Amino acid sequence: KNNTIIEEILNRKISDTKIVLKAGILEKRSKLRNLFEKNKNLVTIPFYEDDIKNLSSFVYEFLNRNNIKLSRESINLLIDRSGGDRNNLKLELEKIFDYSLSNKKIDFMSIQKLSNLAENYSINELAENYLCKNPKSVSKILNENNYSEEDCILIIRAILNKSKRLLNIIEENKKSNNIDEVISSFKPPIFWKEKESVKKQVKSWGLKELRQKIYRINEIEYLVKSNSGNSLNLVSDFIINY
């Protein structure tokens, strides 16, 4: 259907308009991908989101360059609180660098106090309760916090990253059928206080439903970025209406 619409547009030979399509993952056999790759009037550009591995490398490079030592637990916390956003992570690292100038030893407690960008603890709590399908808790958190338009991307990113993590956990659990083992061996490690919450999330979502939800979250993120003035309503409606 999409190919037919695009081909109809191409046949009109419109020269003064550019159309941009944002797609999810397009496999090599995708008809849409093949159309864009073979037609000289179309362009396809791949975009890759930062994953845990890339962000970890980014952190280690920064720490080594500035001769700062942090525990693995501290690094995981930084990445988690950055909401998967490299720019947010950079801001947190710069904050730690400033702190390191007068403090040689930086322990986990210090990182907890210094790093507060995406946690506004309530954002992480909101994402956890959303994936646990606790509508009452979700509504309570939304009502008790005065979120700004800037917070909306952090909220969406927190839910997206935790949804992707949950998808991987569910897929692994399908293979082993041992959720405790999957959670214990998962990388990056899941904090002990999150483990029961993750178990509940696994029971609350099916693979197909969660994949559809991740696709929808990406759509909401795009809408939030392109309609910042209405971002609070977009995010609230999305979170409240499962």
Buried (B, 14 or more C-beta within 10 A) or exposed (E): EEEEEBEEEEEEEEEEEEEEEEEEEBEEEBEBBBBBEEEEEEEBEEEEEBEBEBBBEBBEEBBEEEEBEBEEBBBBBBBBBBBBBEEBBBBBBEBBBEBBEEEEEBEEEBBEEBBEBBBBEBBBBBBBBBBBBBBEBBBBBBEEBEBEEEBBBBBBBBBBBBBBBBBEBBEBBEEEEEBEEBBEEBEBEBEEEBBEBBBBBBEBBEEEEBBEBBEEBBEBBEBBEEEBEBBBEBBBEBBEEE
